[in-house]
Amino acid sequence: MNRLLVLLLVVVGCAAGGEPTLRDGDIIFHQSQSSQSKALRLAMNSRYTHMGVVFFEDGSPFVYEAVGPVKRTPLGEWIDRGTEGHFVVKRLADADRRLTTEAIASLREAGERYTGLPYDLRFEWSDDRIYCSELVWKMYKTALGVEIGELQTFGDFDLSSPEVADKIKERYPEGLPLNETVISPASMFESDELVVVSQR
């Protein structure tokens, strides 16, 4: 299936009356093909290792993401970077009430402060560098006061596999800070705050 057809199916969808499937503020997940993806899947016990927020610019959908640097990526390009073109789009369960025009503007503003920041390979809870789920969590927390997913620490994850151990050794030669606050794509994906609105 070519990119144009995928975009048509995603944006227009199959909803009665032709209502768009995607909206500003939707959260999109996929399995990254990055070098760290397998370790993340094993540590989180989840298929989904990358995520971002959907915004429309001049009628075209983009994904605002932390990928080094934080930037807007055309939706089709973002989908192509995932494994086998699979993705899931989720939305706040009561989006019609909470995602007002003003809320979307606040969400965009909350994200803009991170534009251009480098990707945080050490997953630290700071604003100097930032990773994908941290970006989305902080945007929603700042703009709407909504906490999507439960904050965790490194000690909450499965660190037993060789792939995970290798990444820890590579990035934390001084030792992994087990009490560091983190938010994972898996925790956000499983949040009761969100409902599925589209997937492929």
Secondary structure as UniProt FT lines:
FT   HELIX           3..12
FT   HELIX           16..18
FT   TURN            24..25
FT   STRAND          27..30
FT   TURN            35..36
FT   HELIX           37..44
FT   STRAND          50..57
FT   TURN            58..59
FT   STRAND          60..66
FT   STRAND          70..74
FT   HELIX           75..81
FT   HELIX           83..85
FT   STRAND          88..92
FT   TURN            93..94
FT   HELIX           95..98
FT   HELIX           101..112
FT   TURN            113..116
FT   TURN            121..122
FT   HELIX           132..144
FT   STRAND          152..153
FT   HELIX           154..156
FT   HELIX           162..171
FT   TURN            173..174
FT   TURN            178..179
FT   STRAND          181..182
FT   HELIX           185..189
FT   TURN            192..193
FT   STRAND          194..199
//
